[in-house]
Amino acid sequence: MAPLLDTLIMLISLVFLGIVGMIAGVAIPGLFMAAAAPWLDRILPARKK
């Protein structure tokens, strides 16, 4: 019974870490891009129509 519970706990942990990893993979680069946006606008200004 103990190996079954250990496996279940491991699967729940992997699902949780996967969710946290996906959120961090989107949020952390977004924070850096928000900080770098003014500098990028100077380097590559928006095209005028």
Secondary structure, DSSP 4 states (H G I P E B T S, - for coil): -HHHHHHHHHHHHHHHHHHHHHHHHHHHHHHHHHHHHHHHHHHSPPPP-
